[in-house]
């Protein structure tokens, strides 16, 4: 009997006491790690760009708790420029108004986050998210506010001031992103500034920090400073570095200092972006491990673009086949899963593909995912099933025309004359399967568990 499926629409830092902290070490036991499995959550960027409001964050927390949390989704992350009272979609406001405290640290703008009034910061919102059984995260930009430098505000707990530590040369190069200067880590007081912001975030109850303009170009000294500062707080805070692609040759430094790092530039709902990820992920084979996750970026699925930086209000432009391919590839590679779509207003199909327990199990618990076959438009990835001789196999047609695929099991690293094949999307089994025979539409895929008979 032959197998026939048709897929259809559906830590090296300077040696300090902090490097020995158990929850930051890739070698630590899973119970001590900050990210023993790839983090799963929601981030406001794809839907709301720099403009997200408190009510929208709370609505997504409510929806995650109701629809996704039981499947392992847990982070709610407020993305960029939460300190800009007049932030806008489709870009940034160059040298726009910002809200800061007396120590030159950004704080949430109360017109967008009313609970931040009276110096409450994000604590009330974080408490709300925690009350739902979820975890709370924020995005930050590398460096120190330019306005803090211009006003030469004091660095909390020190004799130093913002102008003492500012690096006005190594600044963010994105169009109109002029919120911060860099921090010159050779200057006295520089580490103290990073310590002060980490202390503030910990006091709010932050569980996750996405630090941007850090990893492309690679800002090693400031990555180290933020990593040390977060550890000093004593609060377990996951550190995610952006943008990408992060340099593969900095792998040892990355895994010593962060739990996630981006491997691509901003990823959007275009097939060209999905296709590019196949090569980017291959670059990181063998460098995916508990507490250290190369990050293929957010999932632009469901209802996005409401007030986004890229494009207008829309349902994801990826076809259903392309969305299955995206989820299968992210899962077998074990990328973090961070949804960008507005959960309350996303369609049932989106919720369905995000809550498939068999697919999510590949993402959370498989091992040794790698490209096992590539010829023309046919690509296969294979991963181990822990505690079993079974294999996970994902087969993709990345071409623009339909394709019949006929391969022996050995071509994808499976040793079997016959096998039982479990389709993880369709939840169906086929027995006595002696070869791979697939008919895949353009950009379509299949994800299966293969057990030798």
BELSULNOR-V86347 format. One record per pair of residues at least 6 apart in sequence whose ideal C-beta (glycine too) atoms are under 7 Angstrom apart, sorted by the first residue. I is the first residue (numbers start at 1). J is the second residue. D is the distance in whole Angstrom. If there is no record, write none. Layout:
{{I J D} {I J D}}
//
This chain:
{{1 432 4} {1 433 7} {1 434 7} {2 433 7} {2 434 6} {2 435 6} {2 437 5} {3 421 6} {3 430 6} {3 433 4} {3 435 6} {3 436 6} {3 437 6} {4 437 5} {5 423 7} {5 438 6} {5 446 5} {6 439 5} {7 321 7} {7 440 6} {7 441 7} {7 444 5} {7 445 6} {7 446 5} {9 320 4} {9 321 7} {10 320 6} {10 324 6} {10 425 6} {11 19 5} {11 24 6} {11 25 6} {11 255 7} {11 256 3} {11 257 6} {12 252 5} {12 253 5} {12 256 4} {13 19 5} {13 224 5} {13 227 7} {13 228 7} {13 256 6} {13 257 6} {16 228 7} {18 228 5} {18 231 4} {18 232 6} {21 231 5} {22 28 5} {22 32 4} {23 32 5} {23 33 6} {23 34 5} {23 236 5} {24 34 7} {24 231 6} {26 255 6} {26 289 6} {26 290 7} {26 291 5} {26 292 5} {30 36 4} {30 290 6} {33 290 6} {33 291 4} {34 236 5} {34 238 5} {34 259 5} {34 291 6} {35 238 5} {35 259 4} {35 260 7} {35 291 5} {35 293 6} {36 290 5} {36 291 6} {37 364 5} {38 293 5} {38 334 5} {38 335 6} {38 336 4} {38 337 6} {38 363 6} {38 364 7} {39 75 6} {39 238 6} {39 260 7} {39 336 5} {40 72 5} {40 73 5} {40 74 6} {40 75 7} {40 337 5} {41 73 6} {41 74 6} {41 75 3} {41 76 6} {41 77 6} {41 338 5} {42 60 5} {42 64 6} {42 75 7} {42 76 6} {42 77 7} {42 338 7} {42 339 5} {42 343 6} {43 77 4} {43 79 5} {43 298 6} {43 338 5} {43 340 6} {44 52 4} {44 57 7} {44 77 7} {44 78 6} {44 79 5} {45 79 4} {45 80 7} {45 298 6} {45 340 6} {46 298 6} {46 300 5} {46 304 4} {46 308 6} {46 340 3} {46 341 6} {47 303 7} {47 304 5} {47 306 5} {47 308 6} {47 340 6} {47 341 6} {47 342 4} {48 56 6} {48 306 6} {48 307 5} {48 308 7} {49 89 5} {49 307 6} {49 308 5} {49 309 4} {50 80 5} {50 81 4} {50 84 6} {50 87 4} {50 92 6} {50 309 7} {51 87 5} {51 88 7} {51 89 6} {51 307 5} {52 78 6} {52 79 7} {53 112 5} {54 112 7} {54 113 4} {54 114 6} {54 115 6} {54 125 6} {57 76 6} {57 78 6} {57 125 6} {58 128 6} {59 344 5} {60 76 6} {60 342 7} {60 343 5} {60 344 7} {61 76 5} {61 128 7} {61 129 5} {61 132 5} {61 134 6} {62 132 7} {63 343 4} {63 344 5} {64 73 6} {64 76 7} {64 134 6} {64 343 6} {65 132 4} {65 133 6} {65 134 6} {67 343 7} {67 351 6} {68 354 6} {68 355 6} {69 133 6} {69 134 7} {71 355 5} {71 357 6} {71 360 6} {72 360 6} {72 364 6} {74 134 5} {74 135 5} {75 135 5} {75 137 5} {75 208 5} {76 129 5} {76 134 6} {76 136 6} {76 137 7} {77 137 4} {77 138 7} {77 139 7} {77 208 6} {77 210 6} {78 138 5} {78 139 7} {79 139 4} {80 139 5} {80 212 7} {81 87 5} {81 92 7} {82 108 5} {82 109 7} {82 113 7} {82 138 7} {83 98 5} {83 99 5} {83 106 4} {83 107 6} {83 108 6} {83 109 6} {84 93 7} {84 96 5} {84 97 7} {84 98 6} {84 109 6} {85 97 6} {85 99 6} {85 109 4} {85 111 5} {85 112 7} {86 93 6} {86 96 6} {86 97 6} {87 93 7} {89 307 4} {89 308 6} {89 309 7} {90 309 6} {91 176 6} {91 309 7} {92 176 4} {92 177 5} {93 176 7} {94 176 4} {94 178 5} {95 178 5} {98 106 6} {98 145 6} {98 147 6} {98 179 6} {99 106 7} {99 107 5} {99 108 7} {99 109 5} {100 106 6} {100 107 6} {100 145 6} {100 147 6} {100 148 6} {101 107 5} {102 153 7} {103 153 6} {103 154 6} {103 155 6} {103 156 4} {103 196 6} {104 144 6} {104 145 6} {104 148 3} {104 153 4} {104 155 7} {104 162 5} {105 196 6} {105 197 5} {105 200 5} {106 145 6} {107 116 6} {107 121 5} {108 116 4} {108 121 6} {108 122 6} {110 116 5} {110 117 4} {113 125 6} {115 124 4} {115 125 6} {116 122 7} {121 200 7} {121 204 5} {122 138 7} {122 204 4} {122 206 7} {123 204 5} {123 205 6} {126 136 4} {126 204 5} {126 205 4} {126 206 6} {127 205 6} {129 136 4} {130 136 7} {130 205 6} {135 207 4} {135 208 6} {136 205 6} {136 206 6} {136 207 5} {137 206 7} {137 207 6} {137 208 3} {137 209 7} {137 210 6} {138 201 7} {138 206 6} {138 209 6} {139 210 5} {139 212 6} {140 209 6} {140 211 5} {140 212 7} {141 172 7} {141 179 6} {141 180 5} {141 212 5} {141 213 6} {142 172 7} {142 180 7} {142 182 6} {142 211 6} {142 212 7} {142 213 4} {142 214 5} {142 219 6} {142 222 6} {143 180 4} {143 181 5} {143 182 5} {143 183 5} {144 162 6} {144 165 7} {144 166 6} {144 180 6} {144 181 6} {144 183 5} {144 193 6} {145 179 6} {145 180 6} {146 178 7} {146 179 7} {146 180 6} {146 181 6} {148 162 4} {149 162 5} {149 163 5} {149 166 4} {149 181 6} {152 161 5} {152 162 6} {152 163 5} {153 161 7} {153 162 5} {154 161 5} {155 161 6} {155 162 7} {155 189 5} {155 192 5} {155 193 5} {155 196 6} {156 196 4} {157 192 7} {157 196 7} {158 189 6} {158 192 5} {160 188 6} {160 189 3} {160 192 6} {164 187 6} {164 189 5} {165 183 5} {165 184 6} {165 187 5} {165 189 5} {165 190 4} {165 193 6} {166 181 4} {166 184 7} {167 181 6} {167 182 4} {167 183 6} {167 184 4} {168 181 5} {170 182 4} {171 181 6} {171 182 6} {172 180 7} {172 213 5} {182 222 7} {183 190 5} {183 193 6} {183 194 7} {183 222 6} {183 225 7} {184 190 6} {185 221 4} {185 222 6} {185 225 6} {190 225 7} {191 225 5} {194 225 4} {194 226 5} {194 229 4} {195 229 5} {195 232 6} {198 229 4} {198 230 5} {198 232 7} {198 233 5} {199 233 6} {201 209 6} {201 237 7} {202 233 4} {202 235 4} {202 237 7} {206 237 6} {207 237 6} {207 238 7} {208 237 7} {208 238 4} {208 240 7} {209 230 7} {209 237 6} {209 239 6} {209 240 7} {210 240 4} {210 242 6} {211 226 6} {211 239 7} {211 240 7} {211 241 6} {211 242 7} {212 242 5} {212 243 6} {214 222 7} {214 223 5} {214 241 5} {214 242 7} {215 241 4} {215 242 6} {215 243 7} {215 244 6} {215 246 4} {215 261 6} {215 262 6} {216 243 5} {216 244 6} {216 245 6} {216 246 6} {218 247 6} {218 250 6} {220 253 6} {223 241 7} {223 257 5} {223 258 7} {224 257 6} {226 239 7} {227 239 6} {227 257 4} {227 258 7} {230 237 5} {230 239 6} {238 259 5} {239 258 4} {239 259 6} {240 258 7} {240 259 7} {240 260 4} {240 295 7} {241 258 5} {241 260 7} {241 261 4} {241 262 7} {242 262 5} {243 262 6} {243 265 6} {243 266 7} {244 262 3} {244 263 5} {244 264 5} {244 265 6} {245 263 5} {245 264 6} {245 265 7} {245 280 6} {246 254 6} {246 261 4} {246 262 6} {246 263 6} {248 283 6} {248 284 7} {251 287 5} {254 261 5} {255 292 4} {259 291 6} {259 292 7} {259 293 7} {260 293 5} {260 295 5} {260 336 5} {261 294 6} {261 295 6} {262 295 5} {262 297 6} {263 280 5} {263 284 6} {263 294 5} {263 295 6} {263 296 6} {264 277 6} {264 280 5} {264 296 6} {264 297 5} {266 297 7} {267 273 5} {267 296 7} {267 297 4} {267 298 6} {267 300 7} {268 300 5} {268 310 6} {269 300 4} {269 304 7} {269 316 5} {269 317 4} {269 318 5} {270 317 7} {271 318 7} {271 322 6} {271 443 6} {274 322 6} {274 325 6} {274 326 5} {275 398 6} {277 296 5} {277 329 6} {278 379 6} {278 398 7} {281 296 6} {281 333 5} {282 371 5} {284 294 4} {285 370 5} {285 371 7} {287 294 6} {288 294 6} {288 333 7} {288 334 5} {288 369 7} {293 334 7} {293 335 7} {293 336 5} {294 335 7} {295 335 6} {295 336 5} {296 330 6} {296 333 7} {296 335 4} {298 338 5} {298 340 4} {299 326 7} {299 337 6} {299 338 7} {299 339 5} {299 340 6} {300 316 6} {300 340 5} {301 316 5} {301 323 6} {301 339 6} {301 341 5} {301 350 5} {302 316 6} {302 341 3} {302 342 7} {302 346 3} {302 347 7} {302 350 4} {303 315 6} {303 341 5} {303 342 5} {303 345 4} {303 346 5} {304 314 6} {304 316 6} {304 340 6} {304 341 5} {305 311 5} {305 312 5} {305 313 5} {305 314 5} {306 313 5} {306 342 6} {315 347 7} {316 323 7} {316 341 7} {318 326 7} {319 443 7} {320 349 7} {321 441 6} {321 443 5} {321 444 4} {322 443 5} {323 353 6} {324 353 7} {324 425 6} {324 445 6} {325 396 6} {325 443 6} {325 444 7} {325 445 4} {327 353 6} {327 359 6} {328 394 5} {328 445 5} {328 447 4} {329 394 7} {330 337 6} {330 363 7} {331 359 5} {331 362 4} {331 363 4} {332 362 6} {332 366 7} {332 369 5} {332 381 5} {332 383 5} {332 392 6} {332 394 5} {333 369 5} {334 363 6} {334 366 7} {334 369 6} {337 363 6} {339 354 7} {341 350 6} {356 425 7} {358 424 4} {358 427 7} {359 424 5} {359 425 7} {359 447 6} {362 383 7} {362 392 5} {362 424 7} {365 386 6} {366 383 4} {366 384 6} {366 385 7} {366 392 5} {367 383 6} {367 384 4} {367 386 6} {368 383 6} {368 384 5} {369 381 6} {369 383 4} {370 381 7} {370 382 6} {371 379 7} {371 381 6} {372 380 5} {372 381 6} {372 382 4} {372 412 5} {372 413 5} {373 379 7} {373 380 4} {373 407 7} {373 411 5} {373 412 5} {377 397 6} {377 398 5} {377 399 3} {377 403 6} {378 397 7} {378 403 7} {378 405 5} {379 396 5} {379 398 6} {380 393 6} {380 394 7} {380 395 5} {380 412 5} {381 394 5} {382 391 6} {382 392 7} {382 393 5} {382 412 5} {382 413 5} {383 391 7} {383 392 4} {384 391 7} {385 391 6} {385 392 6} {385 449 7} {389 452 7} {390 449 6} {390 450 6} {390 451 4} {391 413 7} {391 414 5} {391 450 5} {392 449 6} {393 412 5} {393 414 7} {393 448 5} {393 450 5} {394 445 6} {394 447 5} {395 405 6} {395 436 7} {395 438 6} {395 445 6} {395 446 5} {396 445 4} {397 403 5} {397 440 4} {397 442 6} {397 443 7} {397 444 6} {397 445 7} {398 443 7} {399 442 6} {400 442 5} {401 442 6} {402 439 7} {402 440 7} {402 441 5} {402 442 6} {403 440 5} {404 439 5} {405 436 6} {405 438 4} {405 440 6} {406 435 7} {406 436 7} {406 437 5} {407 435 7} {407 436 4} {408 435 6} {409 416 5} {409 419 7} {409 435 7} {409 436 7} {414 450 5} {415 452 7} {416 452 4} {416 453 7} {417 434 6} {418 432 5} {418 433 6} {418 434 5} {418 453 5} {419 433 5} {419 450 5} {419 451 6} {419 452 5} {419 453 6} {420 429 6} {420 431 5} {420 451 5} {420 453 6} {421 429 7} {421 430 5} {421 433 5} {421 448 5} {421 450 6} {422 429 5} {422 448 6} {422 449 4} {423 446 7} {423 448 6} {424 447 5} {424 448 6} {424 449 6} {425 447 6} {432 453 7} {438 446 6}}
//
